[in-house]
Amino acid sequence: MGRTFRGDSQNKVDSKGRVSIPAHFRRVIEAGDPNWNGQNPPELVIVYGDHRRKCLECFTVVETDKLDHQIRALPSGSKEKKILQYIYHSKSRTTSIDDTGRLVLPAPAREKAQITSEALFIGAGDTFQIWNPEIYEAEELQRAREWIDDLPEDFDPLSFLSENRAG
């Protein structure tokens, strides 16, 4: 089992769109890049294709390869395959982390997510998201809190995994 993106971190974005990636996220990106050897910069993929989502979703090379394999397996010409190709192939960028731990957020991605001076990194297991902190607070965080508030007080969130949990 590979490393996982966990936690959150808010970092400044400079005028060129450069932002520092949290160190613990960099370790996951490095582990998820089979070509990374400590000499060359580790790569990742930034996806910004779903116009309804107000964040950027970032994948390691390994996770991108898994996703690409699943997309390739869909029937040629199918609506599902075309949608996934649009979102994950044409509206994404492969990028790398520089030697200071920063990446450049492409202008179309920054514009889509309305990221200007600050970026909020949110761990999501196999991927991580980059948000405008104000949008995250107003929309995504509020939605998550509402979902949790709808649960009974004594509800164990791990029960969602009951079928998959070992003994």
C-alpha positions, 0 to 999 in steps of 0.5 A, spaced: 500 500 500 502 506 498 503 513 501 496 517 502 495 524 502 492 527 508 491 533 512 491 540 509 495 546 508 495 553 506 500 557 502 502 563 498 501 563 491 506 568 488 505 573 481 507 567 477 503 562 480 508 558 484 506 555 490 510 551 495 507 544 496 506 541 503 512 537 505 508 531 507 505 531 500 511 532 496 513 525 499 507 522 497 508 525 490 515 522 490 513 515 492 508 515 486 513 517 481 516 511 478 521 515 474 523 519 480 530 518 483 532 524 487 536 527 481 530 529 477 524 533 479 518 529 481 512 529 477 504 530 478 498 531 474 493 537 475 486 536 473 481 542 472 476 539 467 470 539 471 467 546 470 462 544 476 468 543 481 471 549 484 478 546 485 484 543 482 485 535 483 492 533 483 494 526 481 501 522 482 504 519 476 502 512 479 494 514 480 494 517 473 496 511 470 491 507 473 486 512 471 488 512 464 488 504 464 480 505 466 479 510 461 482 506 455 478 500 457 471 504 456 468 502 449 471 507 443 466 513 442 462 512 448 459 518 451 463 516 458 470 515 455 469 522 451 467 525 458 473 522 461 478 524 456 475 531 456 476 532 463 482 528 465 486 528 458 485 535 455 483 539 461 489 537 465 497 538 465 503 534 467 507 538 471 513 537 476 516 540 483 522 544 482 528 543 487 525 548 492 518 544 493 514 549 489 510 548 483 507 553 478 499 552 477 498 553 470 494 560 468 487 556 466 487 552 472 488 558 477 483 561 473 478 555 473 479 555 481 479 562 482 486 561 486 490 568 486 494 569 492 493 563 497 492 556 495 489 551 500 491 544 499 486 538 502 489 531 502 484 526 499 487 519 500 490 517 493 489 525 490 489 532 493 485 538 492 488 545 491 482 550 493 481 558 493 481 558 501 475 562 501 471 558 496 473 552 500 470 555 507 464 557 504 462 551 500 466 545 501 467 545 508 460 547 509 457 542 505 461 537 509 459 539 516 452 539 514 453 532 512 456 530 518 450 534 522 445 530 519 448 524 522 446 521 529 450 524 535 452 517 536 454 515 529 461 512 528 463 514 521 467 508 520 461 504 519 461 507 512 467 502 511 464 496 515 463 491 509 471 493 507 474 493 514 477 487 517 475 483 523 
